[in-house]
Amino acid sequence: MDDLKQHILVYSGSLVEIQKLKHDLEKVSISVYLKDSAKTASNTGFADFSSAKLFILENEVEKARPIVAKFKEQFNL
């Protein structure tokens, strides 16, 4: 059971914002999972380019918290 890891939503926003945060998290070796609504929508014939979601593993939340806070502060989010 210890091998099962839960992904936690860290941030939801535009793909540009998500890419920046993803880069910041990966710089400190935090693994991320990106769910891009635009790509999913275009695959199904719909167009929704407004949002993407960034997930990390539950056991990396504390490590990510200051990075996410700094990111939000930089962009007044």
LINRAFEN-V372310 format. One record per residue. N is the residue number from 0. RES is the residue in one letter. SS is DSSP state (2 for helix, 1 for strand, 0 for the rest). PSI is psi as a letter, one per 40 degrees, with the letter a starting at -180 (* if undefined). Layout:
{{N/RES/SS/PSI} {N/RES/SS/PSI}}
This chain:
{{0/M/0/d} {1/D/0/d} {2/D/0/e} {3/L/0/h} {4/K/0/h} {5/Q/0/h} {6/H/1/h} {7/I/1/h} {8/L/1/h} {9/V/1/d} {10/Y/1/i} {11/S/1/h} {12/G/1/a} {13/S/0/i} {14/L/2/d} {15/V/2/d} {16/E/2/d} {17/I/2/d} {18/Q/2/d} {19/K/2/d} {20/L/2/d} {21/K/2/d} {22/H/2/d} {23/D/2/d} {24/L/2/d} {25/E/2/d} {26/K/2/d} {27/V/0/f} {28/S/0/f} {29/I/0/h} {30/S/0/h} {31/V/1/i} {32/Y/1/h} {33/L/1/h} {34/K/1/h} {35/D/1/h} {36/S/2/d} {37/A/2/d} {38/K/2/d} {39/T/2/d} {40/A/2/d} {41/S/2/d} {42/N/2/d} {43/T/2/e} {44/G/0/e} {45/F/0/i} {46/A/0/h} {47/D/0/g} {48/F/0/e} {49/S/0/d} {50/S/0/i} {51/A/1/i} {52/K/1/i} {53/L/1/h} {54/F/1/i} {55/I/1/i} {56/L/1/i} {57/E/2/d} {58/N/2/e} {59/E/2/e} {60/V/2/d} {61/E/2/d} {62/K/2/d} {63/A/2/d} {64/R/2/d} {65/P/2/d} {66/I/2/d} {67/V/2/d} {68/A/2/d} {69/K/2/d} {70/F/2/d} {71/K/2/d} {72/E/2/d} {73/Q/2/d} {74/F/0/e} {75/N/0/f} {76/L/0/*}}
